[in-house]
Amino acid sequence: MLDWTDRHCRYFHRLLTRHTLLYTEMVTTGALLHGDQPRHLDFSEQEHPVALQLGGSEPADLAACAKLAQQWGYDEVNLNCGCPSERVQRGAFGACLMAEPGLVADGVKAMKDAVSIPVTVKHRIGIDKIESYDFVRDFVGTIAEAGCEVFIVHARNAWLQGLSPKENRDIPPLRYELVHRLKQEFPALTIAINGGIKTDDQIEQQLAYVDGVMVGRQAYHEPWQMAGWDQRFFGAAAAPVQSREAVEDQWLVYLEQQVAQGRPWSQAMRHALGLWNGLPGARRWRQVWSDHRLKHLPVREVARQATEARETAAEIARQHPAFQAPVDA
């Protein structure tokens, strides 16, 4: 979720769910060791629980970055062995690391020796045309021997040649049964599944076979879905927020805080544009917030215009049912 799940995105998502574990976008070890650490690592206390996802392969560098994660207060450090992009491959990390389980094990051991927070691994079920269950089973087994107890498994192969990262999310077939089999073979490990899971019912179906579900772009594009997760999946007595209006009110306060700190509200607002998705007027609401001509206006004034546009479009849809398709009017 590079360039997606930044600190603004995570703050917005935390308004909708208090218990779901949030992950940062992938940050390379080089960026942390030689770049602007506060820019990459700073986050709000409200974001907990939150995991730092690392991209890297050198055990000493991974250990140093894991220490940074713990020092900055992250709840978990996660090693990405699933990203298929060419840029990541050139850095010798991401999905290509699945071909080197020994190196991944060394990295995991170095991190676990350096920190007390959990060290986890996210990976695919295979790379390129390797579709044997034995491949992913041996990978998990090797990393588990190094002390990793939590694996987040994207149930698709990563094709390192010939497909873009976007195509790698759609074209290789989903094979959930391989992830379920991993849980059966490694019952003591925590196995979470990722890939193509969209509805709450699908999440619940998967939880009959594995310990957790990671949801990426679905949660980003349909954020209101998360508002029901604390009650349905974590046993909370009530949802953290009762309406989209309430979420928007809290979010506007955050945007105003960003402006007060010298940051344009548009940098954060882009992550919340899906809040009203699925309801009449959502498109008009997004259009107002996305209008570059309004970026100089105060947050509350843009919010007023967006709400007025949404409510007007919704009223037209109610009065003229033919305009209800699509609902996102």
C-alpha positions in Angstrom: 0.0 0.0 0.0 2.9 2.3 -0.9 1.7 6.0 -0.9 -1.7 4.9 0.5 -1.6 3.9 4.2 0.4 6.9 5.4 -0.2 8.4 8.9 -3.2 10.5 7.7 -4.9 7.4 6.2 -4.3 5.5 9.4 -5.7 8.2 11.6 -8.8 8.3 9.4 -9.2 4.5 9.6 -8.8 4.6 13.3 -11.9 6.7 13.6 -13.8 3.8 12.2 -12.3 0.9 14.0 -10.4 0.9 17.3 -9.2 -2.8 17.3 -8.2 -3.6 13.7 -4.4 -3.8 13.4 -3.2 -1.1 11.0 -0.1 -1.4 8.8 2.2 1.4 7.5 3.0 1.6 3.9 6.2 -0.3 3.2 9.3 1.6 4.2 12.7 0.5 2.9 15.6 0.0 5.4 17.7 2.4 3.3 15.1 5.1 3.7 15.1 4.7 7.4 18.8 4.4 7.9 19.9 7.1 5.5 16.8 9.3 5.1 14.3 11.4 7.1 13.4 9.2 10.0 10.7 11.4 11.5 8.9 11.7 8.1 8.8 7.9 7.8 8.2 6.9 11.4 6.2 9.6 13.1 2.6 8.7 13.9 -0.3 9.6 16.2 -0.9 7.8 19.5 -4.5 7.3 18.3 -3.2 4.9 15.6 -2.4 2.1 18.0 -2.3 -0.9 17.4 0.0 -0.2 14.4 2.7 -2.2 12.6 5.7 -0.9 10.7 6.2 -2.7 7.5 9.8 -3.0 6.3 11.3 -3.6 2.9 14.8 -5.0 3.0 17.0 -8.1 3.0 20.3 -7.3 4.9 19.9 -8.8 8.4 22.0 -6.1 10.1 19.9 -3.3 8.5 16.7 -5.0 9.3 17.7 -5.4 12.9 18.6 -1.7 13.1 15.3 -0.7 11.6 13.4 -3.0 14.0 15.1 -1.2 16.8 13.9 2.1 15.4 10.3 0.7 15.2 10.4 -0.3 18.8 12.0 3.0 19.9 9.3 5.0 18.0 6.5 2.9 19.7 5.3 0.6 17.0 3.4 -2.5 18.2 4.9 -4.8 15.5 7.5 -4.9 12.8 6.6 -6.7 9.6 8.9 -7.9 6.8 7.5 -7.6 3.3 8.2 -10.7 1.2 5.2 -10.2 -1.1 5.7 -7.0 -3.1 6.4 -7.9 -6.8 7.3 -4.5 -8.3 10.5 -4.2 -10.4 11.8 -1.4 -8.2 11.5 -3.6 -5.2 13.2 -6.5 -7.0 16.1 -4.3 -8.0 16.5 -3.7 -4.3 16.6 -7.5 -3.7 13.6 -7.5 -1.4 9.9 -8.1 -1.5 8.5 -11.2 -3.2 11.8 -12.2 -4.7 13.0 -13.0 -1.1 10.7 -16.1 -1.2 13.5 -17.7 -3.3 15.9 -17.2 -0.4 14.2 -18.5 2.7 17.5 -18.8 4.5 18.2 -15.1 4.0 14.7 -14.2 5.3 15.3 -16.5 8.3 18.5 -14.7 9.1 16.8 -11.3 8.8 13.9 -12.5 11.1 16.3 -13.9 13.7 18.4 -10.6 13.6 15.2 -8.6 14.2 13.9 -10.9 17.0 17.3 -10.7 18.7 17.2 -6.9 18.6 13.6 -6.2 19.8 10.9 -7.5 22.1 7.9 -6.5 19.9 6.5 -9.1 17.5 8.3 -9.7 14.2 6.0 -10.9 11.4 6.3 -11.8 7.7 4.0 -11.0 4.8 4.4 -13.2 1.7 2.8 -14.8 -1.3 2.0 -18.5 -1.8 4.6 -18.7 -4.6 6.6 -16.9 -7.2 6.4 -17.0 -11.0 5.2 -20.5 -12.1 6.1 -22.2 -8.9 2.7 -23.4 -7.8 3.6 -26.3 -5.5 2.3 -26.2 -1.9 5.7 -27.6 -0.8 7.3 -24.3 -1.8 5.3 -22.1 0.5 5.2 -24.8 3.2 9.0 -25.0 3.2 9.3 -21.2 3.2 7.0 -20.9 6.2 8.7 -23.7 8.0 12.2 -22.2 7.5 11.1 -18.8 8.8 9.2 -20.3 11.7 12.4 -22.1 12.8 14.0 -18.6 13.1 11.3 -17.6 15.5 8.6 -16.0 13.4 5.1 -16.9 14.7 2.9 -14.7 12.6 2.5 -15.0 8.8 0.2 -12.9 6.6 -0.2 -14.8 3.3 -1.4 -13.2 0.1 -3.2 -16.2 -1.6 -1.7 -15.5 -5.0 1.6 -16.1 -6.7 3.8 -13.1 -7.5 4.9 -13.2 -11.1 8.2 -11.4 -11.0 8.3 -11.0 -14.8 5.7 -9.9 -17.3 3.1 -8.4 -14.9 2.7 -5.0 -13.2 2.1 -4.8 -9.5 -1.6 -4.1 -10.3 -1.8 -7.1 -12.6 -0.2 -9.2 -9.8 -3.2 -8.3 -7.6 -5.7 -9.6 -10.2 -4.3 -12.1 -12.7 -2.6 -14.9 -10.7 -5.4 -17.0 -9.4 -6.4 -17.0 -5.8 -5.8 -20.3 -4.0 -7.2 -19.9 -0.5 -6.9 -23.6 0.1 -3.1 -23.4 0.2 -3.3 -20.8 3.1 -5.9 -23.0 4.9 -3.5 -25.9 4.5 -0.7 -23.9 6.0 -2.8 -23.4 9.1 -3.6 -27.1 9.3 0.0 -28.0 9.0 1.3 -25.3 11.4 -1.5 -25.1 14.0 0.8 -23.3 16.5 1.5 -20.4 14.1 -0.8 -17.4 13.6 -1.8 -17.5 9.9 -3.7 -14.6 8.4 -5.0 -14.5 4.8 -5.0 -11.7 2.2 -6.2 -11.2 -1.3 -9.6 -10.7 -2.9 -11.6 -10.7 0.3 -14.2 -7.9 0.3 -17.3 -8.5 2.2 -17.8 -9.0 6.0 -19.4 -12.4 5.2 -16.3 -13.4 3.3 -14.1 -12.3 6.2 -16.1 -14.4 8.6 -16.0 -17.4 6.2 -12.2 -17.2 6.1 -11.9 -17.0 9.9 -13.3 -20.5 10.1 -10.0 -21.6 8.5 -7.3 -19.1 9.6 -6.5 -16.8 12.5 -6.9 -13.4 10.7 -7.8 -11.6 7.6 -5.9 -8.7 6.0 -8.0 -6.3 3.9 -6.2 -3.7 1.8 -7.8 -1.8 -1.1 -11.3 -2.7 -0.2 -11.0 -1.0 3.2 -9.4 2.0 1.5 -12.1 2.5 -1.1 -15.1 1.5 1.1 -13.9 2.8 4.5 -17.4 2.8 6.1 -17.3 -1.0 6.1 -14.7 -0.8 8.9 -17.2 0.9 11.2 -18.9 -2.5 11.9 -15.7 -4.6 12.5 -15.2 -3.9 16.2 -18.6 -5.3 17.0 -18.7 -8.1 14.5 -15.1 -9.4 14.8 -13.7 -8.1 18.1 -16.7 -8.4 20.4 -17.0 -4.7 21.2 -20.2 -3.6 22.8 -20.6 -0.7 20.4 -19.1 0.7 17.2 -16.6 3.5 17.7 -18.8 5.8 15.7 -22.5 5.8 14.9 -22.8 7.6 11.6 -20.8 8.9 8.6 -21.6 12.4 9.7 -19.9 11.7 13.1 -16.8 10.4 11.3 -16.7 13.5 9.1 -17.0 15.8 12.1 -14.0 14.2 13.8 -12.1 14.1 10.5 -12.6 17.9 10.0 -11.0 18.5 13.4 -8.0 16.5 12.3 -7.8 18.4 9.0 -7.9 21.7 10.9 -5.1 20.5 13.1 -3.0 19.7 10.0 -3.6 23.2 8.6 -2.5 24.7 11.9 0.7 22.8 11.7 1.4 24.2 8.2 0.2 21.2 6.2 -2.4 21.6 3.4 -5.6 19.7 4.2 -5.7 18.2 0.8 -2.7 15.9 1.6 -4.8 14.1 4.2 -8.3 14.5 2.7 -7.5 12.3 -0.3 -7.6 9.3 2.0 -11.2 10.0 3.1 -12.8 10.5 -0.3 -14.6 7.1 0.0 -16.5 7.9 3.2 -19.9 8.3 1.5 -19.4 5.7 -1.2 -22.5 3.7 -2.0 -25.0 6.5 -1.1 -26.7 9.0 -3.3 -24.6 12.2 -3.6 -21.3 10.6 -2.9 -19.9 11.5 -6.2 -20.8 15.2 -5.8 -19.2 15.2 -2.3 -16.0 13.8 -3.7 -15.9 16.2 -6.5 -16.1 19.2 -4.2 -13.4 17.9 -2.0 -11.2 17.1 -5.0 -11.7 20.5 -6.7 -8.2 22.1 -6.8 -9.8 25.5 -7.0 -11.0 25.1 -3.4 -7.8 24.1 -1.8 -7.1 27.6 -0.5 -10.4 27.7 1.4 -10.8 26.9 5.1 -11.7 23.3 5.8 -15.2 24.1 7.2 -16.1 26.1 4.1 -15.2 23.2 1.8 -17.1 20.8 4.0 -20.1 23.1 3.9 -20.1 23.1 0.1 -19.4 19.4 -0.1 -22.3 18.6 2.2 -24.7 20.9 0.4 -23.7 19.3 -3.0 -24.2 15.8 -1.6 -27.6 16.5 0.0 -28.8 18.3 -3.2 -27.8 15.3 -5.3 -29.3 12.9 -2.9 -32.6 14.8 -3.0 -32.7 14.8 -6.8 -32.1 11.0 -6.6 -35.0 10.6 -4.2 -37.4 12.7 -6.3 -36.3 11.1 -9.6 -35.6 7.4 -9.0 -34.2 7.1 -12.5 -31.2 9.1 -11.3 -30.5 6.5 -8.6 -28.4 4.4 -11.0 -25.7 4.6 -10.2 -26.3 5.2 -6.5 -23.0 7.1 -6.3 -24.7 10.1 -8.0 
